[in-house]
Amino acid sequence: MLDYRFPTALQMVLSVAMAEQSGERSTSTILAYGLEANPSFIRKLMVPLTRDGIIVSTLGRNGSIHLGRPAEKITLRDIYFSVIEDKKLWPPRPDIPARCVVSANACWYFNAITEQAEQASLEVLAHHTVASALEAVKKADTSGCDPVPEIDAQYKKAQ
């Protein structure tokens, strides 16, 4: 089963950063609409992101979501660890009986290789910040969309 927590959380944080740059309001409803995601999934992802200080959420009628610290201080690795926690990128197969050379040794070999791959991935994520990711996304934009569309108005029309 594919795990969409990290890519969705990354999009959420980038959307919050974009909204802040544009002076726009960001809410879980706006994020869910903009990302075409289930609102309950967005709210579930907000829990670890808030716990880890990546985002801050204010409640109430005028509540909104903001970055918990400057975009330059939040790495993609921070976001990954926040929402994935200790789940391995590629979990190993449960231990199986050693019936041949392969079944006796494949598990430790797979663990060693996937550990290397995971560490390399985390190193790449650590070198990218929310600020650099947002800048890259804006620079590569070919959508023709406004930087922050009027999501509030679009959401209200959709209801």
C-alpha positions in Angstrom: 0.0 0.0 0.0 1.3 3.4 -0.9 1.9 5.9 1.9 0.9 9.4 1.0 1.6 11.1 4.3 4.9 12.6 3.4 4.0 14.0 -0.1 0.8 15.4 1.3 2.4 16.9 4.4 5.0 18.5 2.1 2.3 20.0 -0.1 0.5 21.2 3.0 3.6 23.0 4.4 4.5 24.5 1.0 0.9 25.7 0.6 1.0 27.3 4.1 4.3 28.9 3.2 3.0 30.2 -0.1 -0.1 31.6 1.6 2.1 33.4 4.2 4.2 34.9 1.5 1.1 36.2 -0.3 -0.6 37.4 2.9 -3.4 34.9 2.5 -5.2 32.8 5.1 -4.6 29.1 5.3 -7.0 26.6 7.0 -7.4 22.8 7.0 -10.5 23.3 4.7 -8.5 25.4 2.3 -5.7 22.9 2.3 -8.0 19.9 1.7 -9.7 21.7 -1.2 -6.4 22.9 -2.8 -4.8 19.5 -2.5 -7.9 17.5 -3.4 -7.4 15.5 -0.1 -9.8 14.3 2.5 -10.2 17.0 5.2 -9.9 14.4 7.9 -6.5 13.2 6.4 -5.3 16.8 6.4 -6.3 17.3 10.1 -4.6 14.0 11.0 -1.4 15.2 9.4 -1.6 18.5 11.2 -1.3 16.7 14.5 2.4 15.6 14.2 3.3 18.7 12.2 1.9 20.9 15.0 3.5 18.7 17.7 6.9 19.1 16.1 6.6 22.9 15.6 6.5 22.8 11.8 3.1 24.5 11.7 1.0 26.4 14.3 -2.7 26.4 14.2 -5.1 28.9 15.8 -8.7 28.0 16.5 -11.9 29.9 16.1 -13.8 31.6 13.3 -10.7 33.5 12.2 -8.3 30.7 12.9 -5.6 29.8 10.5 -2.4 27.8 10.0 1.1 29.3 9.9 4.6 28.0 9.8 5.9 27.3 13.2 9.4 28.6 12.4 10.9 30.4 9.4 10.8 28.4 6.1 14.6 28.4 5.9 14.7 26.5 9.2 12.3 23.7 8.2 13.9 20.9 6.2 12.1 18.4 4.2 13.7 15.8 6.5 11.9 17.5 9.4 8.6 17.1 7.6 9.3 13.5 6.7 10.2 12.5 10.3 7.3 14.3 11.7 4.6 12.4 9.7 6.4 9.1 9.0 8.0 8.8 12.5 9.8 5.5 12.8 8.2 3.6 9.9 10.9 2.2 7.5 10.9 3.2 3.9 11.1 -0.4 2.9 10.1 -2.7 5.8 11.8 -6.1 5.7 9.9 -9.3 5.2 9.3 -11.1 8.5 12.0 -13.6 9.4 11.5 -16.8 7.6 13.0 -20.2 8.3 16.5 -20.8 7.0 15.9 -23.5 4.4 18.6 -22.5 1.9 21.4 -20.0 1.4 18.9 -17.4 0.2 16.3 -17.7 2.9 19.1 -17.8 5.6 20.8 -14.6 4.4 18.5 -12.5 2.3 16.9 -10.7 5.3 20.1 -9.3 6.7 21.3 -8.3 3.2 18.0 -6.6 2.4 18.1 -4.7 5.8 21.6 -3.5 5.1 20.8 -2.3 1.6 17.6 -0.6 2.5 19.3 1.1 5.5 21.8 2.6 3.1 19.1 3.7 0.7 17.0 5.3 3.5 20.1 7.2 4.9 20.9 8.5 1.4 17.2 9.7 1.0 17.2 11.4 4.4 20.5 13.1 3.6 18.9 14.5 0.4 15.8 15.7 2.3 18.0 17.4 4.9 19.6 19.6 2.2 16.3 21.1 1.1 14.3 23.6 3.1 10.7 24.7 2.8 12.0 28.0 1.5 14.2 26.4 -1.2 11.5 24.0 -2.2 8.9 26.7 -2.5 11.3 28.8 -4.6 12.0 25.9 -6.9 8.2 25.2 -7.3 7.5 28.8 -8.1 10.4 29.0 -10.5 9.3 25.9 -12.4 5.6 26.8 -12.5 4.0 26.3 -15.8 0.4 26.2 -14.5 -0.5 29.7 -15.4 -2.3 29.9 -12.0 -2.1 32.8 -9.7 0.4 32.1 -6.9 -2.4 31.6 -4.4 -5.8 31.2 -6.1 -8.9 32.3 -4.3 -9.4 29.0 -2.7 -11.9 30.3 -0.1 -14.3 31.5 -2.8 -13.8 28.3 -4.9 -14.5 26.1 -1.8 -17.7 28.0 -1.0 -18.9 27.6 -4.6 -18.2 23.8 -4.4 -20.4 23.4 -1.3 
